[in-house]
Amino acid sequence: DPSAEGTFMLPCHPAETTRALVARFSAALGRPIELGRIPPLALKLLALAMPILREVNEMAYQWAEPFEIDDARFRARYGDLTTPRDAAAAETVAWAREAFGA
């Protein structure tokens, strides 16, 4: 949209917990998914040897407190383009199975 100026946050559903999101993927997969947590100190120590964990450690603040955005400006201009969460989980699982196999 050439006439759009400024920053737009893409539309999203109201916040839900990571556990609720994982439950949706679990249902789409048809099997349970176990969650675990790496204690902050262990993450810092592992990050010294594993570059990808340095990035995770840098973004860990997003899991320490609610991280919400306001997409009202996008919705006002373009409407609600969000995909229902359960449909999104099912589509993602279908794509992953096609891309990576069962």
C-alpha positions in Angstrom: 0.0 0.0 0.0 2.0 3.0 -1.2 -0.1 5.5 0.7 0.5 3.8 4.1 3.0 5.7 6.2 4.6 4.9 9.5 4.8 1.6 11.4 2.2 -1.1 11.4 2.1 -4.0 13.7 0.6 -7.0 12.0 -2.8 -8.2 13.3 -2.8 -10.7 16.0 -5.1 -12.4 18.4 -5.3 -11.4 22.1 -2.3 -12.8 24.0 -2.4 -16.3 25.3 0.1 -18.4 27.2 2.8 -20.5 25.5 1.2 -23.5 27.1 -2.1 -22.7 25.4 -0.4 -22.3 22.1 1.5 -25.6 22.5 -1.8 -27.3 23.4 -3.2 -26.2 20.0 -0.2 -27.7 18.2 -0.5 -30.8 20.3 -4.1 -31.2 19.2 -3.2 -30.5 15.5 -0.4 -33.2 15.8 -2.7 -35.6 17.5 -0.1 -36.3 20.2 1.1 -34.7 23.4 4.0 -32.2 23.4 6.0 -32.0 26.6 7.3 -28.6 27.6 10.4 -27.9 29.7 12.1 -24.8 31.0 15.8 -24.1 31.1 16.6 -22.2 34.3 18.0 -18.7 33.6 21.4 -19.5 35.1 21.8 -22.6 33.0 20.7 -20.7 29.9 23.4 -18.1 30.5 26.1 -20.8 31.0 25.0 -22.8 27.9 24.9 -19.6 25.9 28.7 -19.3 26.4 29.2 -22.4 24.2 26.2 -22.4 21.9 25.7 -19.3 19.7 22.0 -19.9 19.2 21.4 -19.8 22.9 23.0 -16.4 23.1 20.2 -15.2 21.0 17.6 -17.0 23.1 19.2 -15.5 26.2 19.1 -12.0 24.7 15.4 -12.4 24.1 14.6 -14.1 27.4 13.0 -10.9 28.8 10.0 -11.6 26.5 9.1 -14.7 28.6 9.6 -12.9 31.9 6.6 -10.6 31.6 3.7 -10.1 29.2 4.9 -8.9 25.8 1.9 -7.4 23.9 1.6 -5.2 20.9 -1.2 -2.9 19.6 -2.4 -3.7 16.1 -5.3 -1.2 16.1 -3.7 0.9 13.4 -3.4 -2.0 11.0 -6.9 -3.2 11.8 -8.3 0.3 11.3 -6.8 0.5 7.8 -7.0 -3.1 6.5 -9.4 -5.0 8.8 -9.0 -8.2 10.7 -6.8 -10.6 8.6 -6.0 -13.0 11.4 -6.3 -16.7 11.0 -8.2 -18.6 13.7 -5.6 -20.1 16.0 -6.6 -23.7 15.7 -6.7 -23.4 11.9 -3.2 -21.7 12.0 -1.8 -24.6 14.1 -3.4 -27.2 11.7 -2.0 -25.4 8.6 1.5 -25.1 10.2 1.5 -28.8 11.1 0.4 -29.8 7.6 3.1 -27.6 6.1 5.8 -29.1 8.4 4.7 -32.6 7.6 5.0 -31.9 3.9 8.3 -30.1 4.2 10.0 -32.4 6.7 7.9 -35.6 6.7 6.0 -37.2 9.5 
